[in-house]
Amino acid sequence: MPTTDIVDTIHRIDRAEWDALVGENVFESYGWLKTLEQTFIGDQKPRYFLMREEGRLIATAACYIAHPSEQIHNIDDTLLGRFKRYASKMGISFLPAVICAPRGAFGIHLSVGKHLDSKKAESAEMELIQTIEEFASEHRLPILFPNVMDHEISLIRSLSQRGYSKAVTFPLSFLDVEWSSFNDYLTGLKRISLNSAKIIRREINKNRNEGVVIEQLEKVDGCQDRIYELVNRNYWSHNGRPFPFRKEYFKALKENLGSDAVIYVATKKNELIGVCVLLRRKESYYLPVIGIDHESAGNDFTYFNLAYYQPIRDAISDRIKRIYYGQALYALKTRRGCKMSNTYTFYRPYQSVFQIAVKPWFLLLSVWYRKKAVMEVTQKG
């Protein structure tokens, strides 16, 4: 009979055992979860659910209890959008809540051992969901599963059957790496636009001729303040809030993830003008953070070279199969070969009466997100 333990820090979990089960998503990895605990500035209380059978770990979930905050971007920004300010004045919020996914994660919410047969895996998943629901009920909290993706068929079916409300949110952009060389990548872009290869070569040559050098940073010491300044400035510009990690974030990534954490920097005239964080896990790349000094960069195309062309070169060399580029800037990304995958948020209130109001709101929200995504794709980028 499986048993489930709940622990409140990653330090109480065996790293090798955890990483062996969670698989390919870097945001579920021990190193990422440790980095969150060490450097995240928001008020989040992690809870790790560990299901065992005869002493062997067979299923896990990384969750956290989140509280309302104006300091960081949170689930209310996603589910209330531009109405958040007015909703807040009326005391309306989806928080506090149990969030079932580490911050930044998408696509893998419950990890189940690959050694289990399909029937046993489905049973373990259902029992894990039940345990999370019981935990949330004990704390009188709703549950949110954000950034669920289409390939999580079993989870989507289970949550729907259990009465969760579902909202379509912004799609996730990704690039499937299907080429043997960067030139092959450029040639393949002709199916999108006959001018794409020509434009990208011009952006690469311009960047090189402006004297910009892009390289991987081996040690963060000595430039941590500048890296943080660039990322924090970019985050303020796009989110109206500070970067939700302390300065030690970059050093912690290198220490906790080792070679799976790559920090690209762009230097121009001996000045660091750009930084891009790349996280690697098995056959996938993830690019969660970028910062550019646009005044110093001018029109030298540092952003495109740092966020796209250099990582794509390295992905081809490393035989990576997919690069995840996050949510937003869809036109820019599709012109460089990216595709999009749907994401969903599933919600279950503590008191079922609230579901009456949530379901129509989620329907309207889904329509709005679909429309906004289509509008962004059709823009120039």
N, C-alpha and C positions, 0 to 999 in steps of 0.2 A: 504494500500500500504506500503510494508516494506521500511524502511529507514536505511542507514548505516552511522555510525560515525567512524572516524579514530582518535585514540588517541595515544600519543607518550610515555606514561608511564603507567605501571600497577597500579600505585597509584591513577589514575583517574577512576579506575574501581571498582565496588563493588565486594568484594572477594566472598561472598556467591553466588551471582548471576552468576559470572564467573564459579566457580567450579561446580555449579549445572549443567551447560550446557556442560562443556568440558569432564566430565565423568572420564574414568579410566586411561588415560595416564598421568603419573605423570609429564612428560615434558611439558604438556599443562596446568598444574595446576598453580594457582596463586602463590603458594609458590616457585615453581621452577623459574617462570618468574621474580619474585621479586629478587631471588638469582642471576639470570643472570644480572639484572640491577645493583645490588649492587657490584658484585665481578668480573665480566668478564673483562679481560684486553684488549680485541680486540676492534676495532672501529666498533661497530654495533649500529645502531639506530633503536630501536623497533617501530613497528607500529601495533596496535591492531585494527582489523576491527570488529565492533559490529553491527549486523543487528537486528533491532527491528520491531515488528509489534504491533501496539496499545500499545506501551510502554514496551512490553515484549521482552526479549532477545530470539531470535530464531536461530541465527547462529553466529559463531565467527571464526576468524583466527588470529593466532599470527605470524607475519612476522617481518623481519628486513632488513634494508639496509646494505649490507656488502661491504667493500672496500678491495682492494688488500693489503696483509700484509705478510711479511716474519716472523713476530713475532709469528703467530699462524697458526695451521693447518686449511685450508679453502677449499672451494669447488674446487678451482683450483688444489689442491693436488689430489682430487678424479677424476676430469674430464681430467686432463692433465698428472697426474702421473709422471713418470720419465722424461717426456718431458717438464715439467713445467719450468725448468731452461732455456731451449733453447727458449721456447715460450715467456717467460718473456723478453728475450733479443730482441725479435722481436715485442714486444708490444702486444702479444696475451694473453688475459685473459677473463674469464667469469665474471669477476668483474670489476667495481661495479655492483651490481644486487639486486633486491628484492628477498630475500630468504623466501619462504613461509613455515615456520616451525621454531619453536624455536631451538636453538642450542642443539644438543643431541637427538632431538626428532625423532621418526620414527613411521609410522603406523597410525597416526591420524593427518591430515593436516587441515581439515575443520570440525568444530564441529557444528552439526545441532541438534536442539531440538528433543528429542525422542517423544514429544507429537505431532509432525507433521506427517501427513499421508505421504505415499511414494511420491505422486505427489507433495505435498507441499514441502517436504524435498529436492526433486530433483530441484525444482524451486529455492529454497533458495540457494542451493549450486551453481547453475549456476549463479545466480545474484551476489553471493559473489565473484566468480572467475572473473566475468565481472568488478566488482568494483576494485579488485586488479589489473587487467590489465589496467584499466583506470588510477589508481594511478601510476603504473609503466610508462605508456606512458607519463603522465604529467611530470615525472622526467627523461624521456628519458633513461629508464633503462630496461634491460632484466629481465625475471622472471625465478626463479628456484624452483622446488618442489623436494627436495632431500629425499631419504629414503622412498619413497612411497612403500607400501607393497601390496601383492596379494589380501588381503581382502578388499582393498579400491577400489572395483569394479566400483562404480559410479564415483569416482574421475578419475580413469584411463581412463574410457570411455569418460568422459567430456574433459579431457586434450587432448586425442588423436583426438577427433572430432574437437577441436579448433586449431589443427595443431602443437601442441608441439612435439619436438623431444624427443625420449625416449632412455635412455641408461640403460642397466643392470649394476648394481654396486655390491659390495660385499654383499653376503647374510648375514642375521642376524641369529645368533644362539640363540636357546631357548630350555628350558627343560620343558616339560609338567610333572607336579607333580601328579602322578597317584597312589601313594602308601600310606599305612596307617602307615608305620614305615620305618626307615632307613634301617633295615634289608631287608624289602621287596624291597626297591630300589636296594640294592646290588644283591638280587636274580634276579631281572628283568634284570640286566646288562648281564646275561648269554646269552641272545639272541644276544648280540654284541660280547662278548668274554667269554669263559669259565673261563679265568683267571682274569677277571676284578674285581670281588668281593675280591679275594685273594690279588690282588695288592693294592686295596684301603684300605683294613684292615691293610695291612703292612704299608701303608703311614700314616694312622691314629695312629697306635701304635708307629711308629718311632717318629712322631711329639710329642706324649705324653711323651714318654720315654726320649726325649731330653729336657724335662722340659718346653715346649712351652705351654702357657696358652692363649686361645682365648676367648675374652669377648666383650660385647657391651660397648662402651664408652658413659657414660651419659653426661659428661661435657668435652668440648674441651679445656677449659682454663688449661694452664699448660703444654700441649703437642702439641699445635697447630703448633709450629715451627718444631717439629720432624715429625709430620704427613705430613706437607707440604714438608719437605725435602725428605721424602720417595716417595711421589707421584710425585714430580717434577723430581726427579732422574729417576723414571720409565718412565715418559713421554718423557724426553730427550732421553732415551735409545731407545724408540720405534718410536719416531716421529722426532727426531732431533730438537725439539723446546721445550720451557718451558711449563709447565702446564698453560692453558689459564685462570686461575683464581687467584685472590690474596689470601693471607694467610687466610683472613677472610671467605673464601668460606665454610669451614667446620662448623664454628660457625653459619654462616648465614643459612646453610641448617637446622641445628637443630632448629634455631629460627623460620624460615619461614615454615618448613614442619612438625615440631613437631615429633610425633612418626612415621611419614612416612619416616623419615630420620634416618637410622641406621648406626653407624660407628663401625665396628669391628676392634679391635686391637689385635695383637699377641705380647706377651711379653716373653722374654727368658733371664733368669739370670738378672731380673730387668731392662732389656733394651727393649724398644719398637722396634720391628724389622719388623712389618708389619701392614698395614692398608688396609681396604676394605670398600668402601662406598656402601651401599645398600639403594635404594629408593623403597618405598612401596606405592602401590595405589590399594585399594580394593583387588582384587584377583591376583595381579601380583607383582613380584619383578623385580627390574632393578639394575644391577651392573655396574655402569659407570666408577668407579675409583678404582685402586688398586696400592699399592706401597710396595715393599719388599726390605729389606736390605739383599741382597743375600750373602754377605760376612759373616754376623753374622748368617744367617739362615743355611748356608752350605747346607748339603743334608738332612735336617730335614723335608722336604715336607711342609713347612709352606704355600707356595703359594697355594697348592691344598686344604689344610684344610681350609684356610681363604676364598678362592674364591668359593669353591665348597661344601665341605662336611658340614661345619657349616651352610651356608645358606640353603642347601638342608634339613638338619635336622629341621631348624627353619621354612622353608616353609611347611613341612609336619605337624609340630605342629600348624602353623597358618592357615592351610587349604588353602594355596595358590595354585592356579591352574597352574601358569606358571612363570618361571624365564627367563628373557632376559639377555643373556651374550654378546651381542655386536657382532662386526665383527672382524674376524681374529682368529688364533689358532684353526682352524676347526678340525684338527685331534685329538688334545687334548680334545676338547669338545665332539666330537662324541663318543669317547671312554668312556665318562662319561654320555652318554645317550642323548646328545643334538641332536636336529634336526635343519634344516636350512630353512629359508624362503627367497624368492627372495626380493631384493630391487631394486628400479629404481629411476633414476633422470629424471625429465621432464624439458625441457628448451624451452623458447620462447624468441627470440631476440627482441630488440627494433625495429630493421629494418629487415624486412623479408628476405632481400637479404642474410643475414648471415646464414639463415637456409640451404642454398645450401651447405655450407661448413660443417655445424654442423652434418647434417644427416649421411653422410658417416663416419665421425669421431666417432659418437656415435655407429655406427654399428661395427666398428673395436674395439672400447672400450668394447662393450658388449661381443664380442668373447674373448677378452683378459681376462676380469674379470671372465667369466665362466671357462676358462682354468685354471687360477690361483687358483680359489676356489677348483676345482677338484684336482689339484696338492697338495694343502694344506691338503685336506681331506685324501689323500692317504699317506701322510707322517706319520712317527712315532710320537705319542703324548701321 
